Amino acid sequence: MTAKRFLDLKAVSDELAVTKAQVYTILKNGDLPAIQVGPKKVWRIERTKLEEYIERRYAATREAVERGDVPDEDPEDPED
């Protein structure tokens, strides 16, 4: 089976393990290119654009680590 070219907000949120609201914010600020289609103007994200976004985030994270600009604790982890 061939992977789908376009993903919806839920598929992207599942892929990134974040909420749909967080994906919507990423779309609105232009970090992740997307299109709106149909009369309801639903969002669709091209899989290649998602992969490019992930690679950019890896690069930005590497740079932040090298600068020492990463918190000592994970804000999502209540154990810390």
Residue pairs with C-beta under 8 A, 6 or more apart in sequence:
3 47
4 11
4 47
5 46
5 47
6 44
6 45
6 46
6 47
7 15
7 44
7 45
7 46
7 47
7 50
8 42
8 43
8 44
8 45
9 20
9 23
9 24
9 43
9 45
10 20
12 23
12 32
12 45
12 50
13 19
13 20
13 22
13 23
15 50
16 22
16 23
16 54
23 32
23 45
24 43
26 32
26 53
27 34
27 43
27 45
31 53
31 56
32 45
32 49
32 50
32 53
33 45
33 46
33 49
34 43
34 44
34 45
34 46
34 49
35 43
35 44
35 46
36 42
36 43
36 44
37 44
61 70
64 70
73 80
74 80
